[in-house]
Amino acid sequence: MSAAPVICIDGPSGAGKGTVSRALAAELGWHFLDSGALYRVLAIAAEDRAVALTQVDALAALAQALELAFDGDAMAERILLYGEDVTPRVRAEATGERASRLAAHPPVREALLERQRRFRMPPGLVADGRDMGTVVFPDAALKLFLIASPEERARRRAKQLSQLGLDANVRQLTAGIRARDERDRTRRVAPLQPAEDARVVDSTTLDIPGVLQQVRTLAAERGLTGRGMGTRS
């Protein structure tokens, strides 16, 4: 039996890939993988257990042993770590910064690789991340790389934080985004870059419906369609 089809949507933080990926998975009735959430959960577990981001072997061992569950579907999801709902902590800016740092360690990425691949189940998978098309699912049916300017991504993040009742400085956010992009692009393992056969979509001047329409068109060109709403496990 052939493997379930995969659509990979890679790109930097704030380009809109998470929102687009979730919406696409819901429309197709496919499973959804937020690979960045795995690294963020690991960052939370490391913080709670006083494991430093430089303790590579300990981080890799922790990644192997994570008791992690996703409750709900792509559009309404809770993330459980050892049975505790850590969803708000996963979305925090500081958690994303720590996750970016630990993701640069090859043993950590290797420890999470098989866990990510287990999300590939019928009828299909939409995978959101940074190396989905280059490393995790190199045989994906469709590979997309979603980009946007650092300034626009900072504005979007500031809006998200404001909606959560948190203060945000766009200039500081832009500087942080640029630094994280550079770190992700230059890391030795799985650097942030489009796969050779990926289609690049620039969302700087597009809203989510506009990006989603482009993605729908590209998926339809590959014969990737679904029926109804799917469930997530």
NORQUI-V517859 format. One line per field, one symbol per residue. ss: DSSP state (H for helix, E for strand, C for the rest). phi: phi as a letter, one per 20 degrees, with the letter a starting at -180 (. if undefined). A space follows every 10 residues. Layout:
ss->???
phi->???
This chain:
ss->CCCCEEEEEE ECCCCCHHHH HHHHHHHHCC EEEEHHHHHH HHHHHHHHCC CCCCCHHHHH HHHHHCCEEE EEECCEEEEE ECCEECHHHH CCHHHHHHHH HHCCCHHHHH HHHHHHHCCC CCCEEEEEEC CHHHHHCCCC CEEEEEECCH HHHHHHHHHH HHHCCCCCCH HHHHHHHHHH HHHHHHCCCC CCCCCCCCEE EECCCCCHHH HHHHHHHHHH HCCCCCCCCC CCC
phi->.ffffcdecd qffneoffff ffffffffmd fcceffffff ffffffffdl effeefffff ffffegecbd dodfebcddd dlnefdgfff efffffffff ffffegffff feffffffff bfercdddac cfeecfcfeg fbcccecafg ffffffffff fffendfbdf ffffffffff gffffdffdl ffaffgdeee ceegddefgf fffffgffff femecbcmed ddc
